[in-house]
Every structure is written in structure tokens, then in C-alpha cells.
Amino acid sequence: MTADHETTGTQTAPFPPIVLIGAPGAGKTTVGAALAARLGVPFTDTDAIVEAAAGKPVSEIFITDGEPEFRRLERAAVAAALAGGEGTAGEGTAGEETAGEETGGAGTGGEGTAGPAVVGVGGGAVMDERTQARLAGQRVVYLETGFSELAKRVGLDRARPLLIGTNPRAQLKALLEQRLPVYARLAWLTVRTDGRDPDEIAAEIAAVIEGGAITSGVAGGGR
């Protein structure tokens, strides 16, 4: 099995971004940090950019400002991360979002690379059409996780605003029905995560990025 696009063992500078997408609980932050460490490049989580811009946690943004404002900040955060910096998720001219100022790779996980090279994107960010357009042609890695595994990972002790309610399992199921086709369509590479260690997943992705063989845990993307 192969990825949608051919990869080579030679990297260019700046390092082309590797974008991790997937449902809440798929492990985007954990796997992203491990992958960045393996590749020796920085890691950026778009939720962290949003929280820095708003000055409060994502869960509080949902409560005090509403989901539309969070999605606006999130859209700008993805643009900032893909542009190569942890810029602000604020407004530009004529009401358009701006990616903010580039910070020369202020992410974590590596040094000496221009801008964050591994980006973890919020689970619902891909539902925005402008974000989908930005992700088109990028090295998008979909962390595919089954419903039962996700339900265990997103326990009630974790702050996930869209799963707050009387029946979080039903809400998660509804979210997945909307998002799974989009994840699959955007994927350059799909990696199954059920029952697997984050370091093992990161090693498989790194092998593909560096031109290594794809093992049974990785399937071709579905764009």
C-alpha cells in the first residue's frame, strides 16, 4: 500500500508541513509531538494558537464567545500554522483573517527549521471550506480511529465542548458521521491508531515521510 503522492528521502527547506487531522481523541497532539521529535522539526497545535489569541481555553471560548467565533479563530490559526508561524488568529483588513507574523518556528519538537513543520489541526477545523482549500495538496495525515476507541479516549474528564451534554456518545457519533468523509477525502496518508502506541504511529509516519516502506498500519489516502 502506498500514499497518494510519492515521497522522497530528501527534504527541502523550509520543511513542507505535515498536517495531522482526525476526530477528537485521535491523538493528533501526542502523535504530532512524537513525529516532530523524530523528524527534528517543530510542532504546532492550532488549538494552542487559538487559545493564545483569545487569552482563554477553547472550552471557555465556546461558552463566552460561541462556536462561530471559535471557528473564525480556528480558521485563522490553521492559516497561520500552514504559513510557517504561530501567528495571531485575529482579523485582517476588510474583515478577513490574517495568519499573523511569522515567528521563525516557535513550535516545539525541533530547532533550526523555518516555521512549524508538523501541525496538529483541531478535529472540526476541516469542516470549513476555506480550510479545506488550504489543505488541498498538503501532506495531510488522517489519524483514523474507531468509534469504540474514541469513546474510551474522550472520557468525561476531558474538556471537549461539542461533547458536553446528556449523551456524549451520541454526540460523538453524530460528529463522526459529518466529519469522517471529509477526513478521508483530504487525506494524503491514512494511519490506523486503534490499540497502538503514539510512538509506533509516529515511527510509521516518519518512515513514509523519509521514503521508508509503508507497513500494514498505514493505508493509502483517499483524496
C-alpha positions as CSV (number, residue, x, y, z in Angstrom):
1,M,0.0,0.0,0.0
2,T,1.2,3.5,-0.8
3,A,0.4,7.1,0.0
4,D,-1.4,9.2,-2.6
5,H,1.8,11.0,-3.6
6,E,5.3,9.8,-3.9
7,T,7.6,10.7,-1.1
8,T,11.4,11.0,-1.2
9,G,14.1,10.8,1.4
10,T,15.3,14.3,0.6
11,Q,13.7,17.2,2.5
12,T,13.6,20.7,1.2
13,A,13.9,23.9,3.3
14,P,11.7,25.1,4.7
15,F,10.4,21.7,5.7
16,P,7.0,21.2,3.9
17,P,4.2,21.0,6.6
18,I,2.9,17.6,7.7
19,V,-0.7,18.2,8.8
20,L,-2.4,15.8,11.2
21,I,-6.2,15.6,11.1
22,G,-8.7,13.3,12.9
23,A,-11.5,13.1,15.3
24,P,-11.4,14.3,18.9
25,G,-9.2,11.8,20.8
26,A,-7.4,10.5,17.7
27,G,-4.1,11.6,19.2
28,K,-3.1,14.5,17.0
29,T,-1.2,16.4,19.7
30,T,0.5,13.4,21.2
31,V,1.4,11.8,17.8
32,G,2.3,15.2,16.4
33,A,4.8,16.0,19.1
34,A,6.4,12.5,18.8
35,L,6.6,12.8,15.0
36,A,8.2,16.2,15.2
37,A,10.8,14.9,17.6
38,R,11.6,12.0,15.3
39,L,12.0,14.3,12.3
40,G,13.8,17.0,14.2
41,V,11.3,19.7,13.3
42,P,8.9,21.9,15.3
43,F,5.3,21.0,16.2
44,T,2.4,23.4,16.4
45,D,-1.2,22.7,17.7
46,T,-3.7,25.1,16.2
47,D,-5.8,25.0,19.4
48,A,-2.8,26.5,21.1
49,I,-2.7,29.3,18.6
50,V,-6.4,29.9,19.2
51,E,-6.0,30.0,23.0
52,A,-3.1,32.4,22.7
53,A,-5.1,34.7,20.5
54,A,-8.2,34.6,22.7
55,G,-6.4,34.6,26.0
56,K,-8.5,31.7,27.3
57,P,-9.1,28.0,26.9
58,V,-11.0,26.6,23.9
59,S,-13.8,25.4,26.2
60,E,-14.2,28.9,27.6
61,I,-14.3,30.4,24.1
62,F,-17.2,28.2,23.3
63,I,-19.1,29.3,26.4
64,T,-18.3,33.0,26.4
65,D,-17.9,33.8,22.7
66,G,-19.8,31.0,20.9
67,E,-18.8,28.4,18.4
68,P,-18.8,30.8,15.3
69,E,-16.1,33.0,17.0
70,F,-14.1,29.9,17.8
71,R,-14.3,28.7,14.2
72,R,-13.2,32.1,12.9
73,L,-10.2,32.0,15.2
74,E,-9.5,28.4,14.3
75,R,-9.6,29.1,10.6
76,A,-7.0,31.9,11.0
77,A,-4.9,29.6,13.2
78,V,-4.7,27.0,10.5
79,A,-3.7,29.6,8.0
80,A,-1.0,30.9,10.4
81,A,0.4,27.4,11.0
82,L,0.5,26.5,7.3
83,A,2.2,29.8,6.6
84,G,5.0,28.8,8.9
85,G,4.5,30.7,12.1
86,E,2.5,30.7,15.3
87,G,0.8,34.0,14.2
88,T,-2.3,35.5,15.8
89,A,-5.8,34.4,14.8
90,G,-7.1,37.9,14.6
91,E,-8.8,40.0,11.9
92,G,-7.2,41.5,8.9
93,T,-8.4,44.2,6.7
94,A,-11.9,44.1,5.3
95,G,-12.9,41.5,7.9
96,E,-10.5,38.9,6.6
97,E,-8.5,36.7,8.9
98,T,-4.7,37.1,9.0
99,A,-2.1,34.5,9.6
100,G,-0.2,36.9,11.8
101,E,3.5,37.4,11.9
102,E,5.8,34.5,11.3
103,T,7.8,33.6,14.3
104,G,10.6,31.5,12.7
105,G,9.3,28.2,14.1
106,A,8.4,28.9,17.6
107,G,6.8,25.5,17.9
108,T,8.2,22.6,19.9
109,G,10.0,19.4,18.9
110,G,12.9,20.7,16.9
111,E,15.3,23.6,16.1
112,G,16.7,25.3,13.0
113,T,13.6,24.8,10.8
114,A,11.7,27.8,9.4
115,G,8.2,27.5,10.8
116,P,6.3,24.7,12.4
117,A,6.7,21.6,10.1
118,V,4.2,19.3,11.9
119,V,0.8,20.8,12.5
120,G,-2.0,19.3,14.6
121,V,-5.3,20.6,13.4
122,G,-8.5,20.7,15.5
123,G,-11.0,18.0,14.8
124,G,-13.7,20.3,13.4
125,A,-11.4,22.7,11.5
126,V,-11.6,20.6,8.3
127,M,-15.4,21.4,8.0
128,D,-14.5,24.9,7.0
129,E,-14.4,25.2,3.2
130,R,-11.6,27.7,3.2
131,T,-9.5,25.4,5.4
132,Q,-10.3,22.5,3.1
133,A,-8.9,24.6,0.2
134,R,-5.8,25.4,2.2
135,L,-5.2,21.7,3.0
136,A,-5.6,20.6,-0.7
137,G,-2.3,19.3,-1.9
138,Q,-0.7,19.3,1.5
139,R,0.8,16.3,3.2
140,V,-2.3,15.6,5.3
141,V,-2.2,12.6,7.6
142,Y,-5.5,11.3,8.8
143,L,-5.3,9.5,12.2
144,E,-8.1,7.0,11.7
145,T,-9.7,5.8,15.0
146,G,-12.7,3.6,15.5
147,F,-15.7,4.8,17.4
148,S,-15.2,2.5,20.4
149,E,-11.6,3.6,20.8
150,L,-12.6,7.2,20.5
151,A,-15.3,6.8,23.1
152,K,-12.8,5.5,25.6
153,R,-10.3,8.2,24.9
154,V,-12.6,11.2,25.1
155,G,-13.8,10.4,28.7
156,L,-15.9,12.9,30.6
157,D,-12.9,14.1,32.5
158,R,-11.7,15.9,29.3
159,A,-12.8,19.4,28.2
160,R,-14.4,18.8,24.8
161,P,-17.1,21.5,24.3
162,L,-19.0,19.8,21.5
163,L,-19.4,16.6,23.6
164,I,-20.9,18.3,26.6
165,G,-24.4,17.1,27.2
166,T,-26.6,14.3,28.4
167,N,-25.3,11.7,25.8
168,P,-21.7,12.4,24.8
169,R,-21.5,9.0,22.9
170,A,-24.5,10.0,20.7
171,Q,-22.9,13.4,20.1
172,L,-19.6,11.9,19.2
173,K,-21.3,9.5,16.7
174,A,-23.1,12.5,15.1
175,L,-19.9,14.4,14.8
176,L,-18.1,11.4,13.2
177,E,-20.9,10.9,10.6
178,Q,-20.3,14.5,9.5
179,R,-16.6,14.6,9.6
180,L,-15.3,11.1,8.5
181,P,-16.0,11.6,4.8
182,V,-14.1,14.9,4.9
183,Y,-11.1,13.4,6.7
184,A,-10.9,10.6,4.2
185,R,-11.2,13.0,1.2
186,L,-8.4,15.3,2.5
187,A,-6.0,12.5,3.4
188,W,-2.7,12.1,1.7
189,L,-2.0,9.3,4.1
190,T,-4.3,7.4,6.4
191,V,-2.9,5.8,9.6
192,R,-4.9,3.5,11.8
193,T,-4.4,4.2,15.5
194,D,-6.6,1.7,17.4
195,G,-4.7,0.0,20.2
196,R,-1.4,1.4,19.1
197,D,1.3,3.4,20.9
198,P,1.8,7.1,19.8
199,D,5.5,6.5,19.2
200,E,4.7,3.5,17.0
201,I,2.3,5.6,14.9
202,A,4.8,8.4,14.7
203,A,7.5,6.0,13.6
204,E,5.3,4.7,10.7
205,I,4.5,8.2,9.5
206,A,8.2,9.2,9.7
207,A,9.1,6.2,7.6
208,V,6.7,7.4,4.9
209,I,7.9,11.0,5.1
210,E,11.6,9.9,4.9
211,G,10.9,7.5,2.0
212,G,10.7,4.3,4.0
213,A,8.4,1.3,3.5
214,I,4.7,1.5,4.5
215,T,3.7,-1.2,6.9
216,S,0.3,-2.7,7.5
217,G,-0.7,0.1,9.9
218,V,-0.7,2.6,7.2
219,A,-3.1,2.7,4.2
220,G,-3.2,4.9,1.2
221,G,-5.1,8.2,1.4
222,G,-8.5,8.8,-0.2
223,R,-8.4,12.1,-1.9
